[in-house]
Amino acid sequence: YYSLAIGHHVGVIDCLNVALACPLDAYQQWLTLMEDADARRKMQGLLTFGEIVIDASHVNLLAPDFARLAKTAEEPWRGWSRQLLQHLQDMAHEPALYLMVRRVD
C-alpha cells in the first residue's frame, strides 16, 4: 500500500500540464457569465484561496454552465468554456483525472 501511494503521488506530480491559461481579469469576467450560483461559487474559489481543484465530483455542477457558454458566449470565453467542458467530459469517463486551477501572480 505504501509504495502504491507513493507511486500515485509521484505520478500525479509528473503528469501536471497547463491545460488552459487566461488573464485574471478575463477569468473574473468569465465568472460573471455563469448562471448557476453554486458553479460560480466553486470557480470563484480561485479568487479567494488562490487555487481550486476540479475533479469528477464537480462534473454535474460545472458542465451545464460551461456547455451553455461553449455555445453562446463571445470569445475568448466560448473557447475556454469548450476546453473546460472537454476536460469535464474526460473526467466523467476517467474519474482519476482532475484539474488544479492556480492563480499565478
N, C-alpha and C positions, 0 to 999 in steps of 0.2 A: 504494500500500500504506500509506504513512504517513497519508494523510487517512482511509483506511478504518479504520485502527487508532485514530486519534484520535476519529473519529465513533462507533465502537463504544464506546470508553471513556466518552465524554460521554453517550451514550445509556444506558449502564448506570447511571451516576450519577443521571440524570434519572428512571429507572424504579423506584428503590427505594421500596417502600411497606411499611408494617408489615403483616405477614400474620398474626401471632399474638403476643400479649404475655401473659406469665404471671409470677407471683412466683417468685423464685429457689427458695424452699423447696418450693413446689409442683412446680417443674421437677425438683428433686432427688428428690422422691417419685415423680414420673412415671418417672424412670430406673430406680428400684427395681422397677418393674412389667415392665421389659423382660427377656425370657428369653434373647435372643441376646447373648452376651458381646461380640462384635465390634460389633454395633449399639449396645449400651450404651456401649462404649468410645468410639465415634465421637461420640455425643451428650454424653458426659462431657468431651469436649474443650472445651466451653464453660466448664466449671468450672476447667480447667487453664490455658487460653490466653485466655479472655475472649471468644473468638469462634470460630466454625467456619463452613465453607462446606459446604452440601449441594447437590450437583449430580446430574446424570443418572447419574454413575458410582456413586452411593450408593443408587439406587432399589432394586436387588435385595437390598442389605444391610438397608435400613431398612423397606421396605414390609411384609414378613411380620409383624414385631413390631407395627407400628402398625396393620395390618389386624386383627390379633387384639385389640389394645387398643381399637380402634374398636367392637368388638362386646362385649367382656367387662369392660372397666374401668368404674369408677364415674366420675361426673362430678367434677371438670371434665376428667379425663384422657381420658375417652371422646370428648368433643367436640374436644379438642385433637388427639387421635390421628386423628379423622376429617379435621380440617382439614389436618394434615400429610400424611396419606395422599393427599388430593386434590392437594396440591402435588406430591407424588412422582409421582402418575399424570400430572399435567400435564408434568412433566419427562420422563417416559418418551415422551410424544408430541412434545415440543418440547425437545430437549436443550440449547438455548441458555439455558433458564431455570435459575435457581439461587436458593438461599436463603442469606442471611447471617444467622447466629444470633449475636446480640451480647448480652453481659451489660451491663446498664445499672445502675450503682450510684447 
